[in-house]
Amino acid sequence: MARYTGPKVKISRRLGVNVFENEKGRKALERRPYPPGEHGRSRRRQPSEYSVQLAEKQKAKHIYGLLEKQFENLYKEANRQKGVTGENLLRMLEQRLDNIVFRAGWARTRPQARQFVNHGLIDVNGRRVDIPSYRVKKGDVVSLREKTQGMIVIQHNLDTLDVRLPAWMDQGEGGKSITVRELPLREQIDVPVREQLIVELYSK
């Protein structure tokens, strides 16, 4: 499985957002809320238009766990679809199976959700799916496999995470399954990304 394996805290500090949603990144941003490096604290130069656009793309890419080529291909697909390209892009990112597992509260972070999917712990419409990038559709039922439901880590997440299920998802009995009631609208996607800047970057 291709995935980012470099230093995560540095990326979060550079982008100013805890993109990997881990405790280490949160604490690092609280202690040092400035970019990494020798001149990070004193950097006052006004960022260029390009650097701002690039930072937004990097945020989205790391939040959802995509590599560069994957993200570029997804953007091209979003651009071919009807509607607003940036909103199409975010909607398709939200439809990823690993994101659904994260939104359901079964995983503490998206990287953990991706691991659960890779290990075959998730069913879609009653069939096991182990591809994190699998795109769920309206009406799909995503559930924890029977053998998975008793796992300590998942039960701990269900018991301790204060997750508010998005309006476009319905929760099944006991929180062990969710139904994609509709595809998300932009106002229902709470990620700190300005998608229009990503569109501007790729449009150059």
Buried (B, 14 or more C-beta within 10 A) or exposed (E): EEEBEEEBBBBBBBBBBBBBBBEEBBEBBEEEEBBBEEEEEEEEEEEEEEEBBBBBBBBBBBBBBBEEEBBBEBBEEBBEEEEBBBBBBBBBBBBBBBBBBBBBBBBBBBBBBBBBBBEEBBBBEEEEBBBBBBBBEEEBBBBBBEEBBEBEEBEEBBEEEEBEEBEBBBBBEEBBBBBBEEBBEEEBBEBEBBBBBBBBBBEE
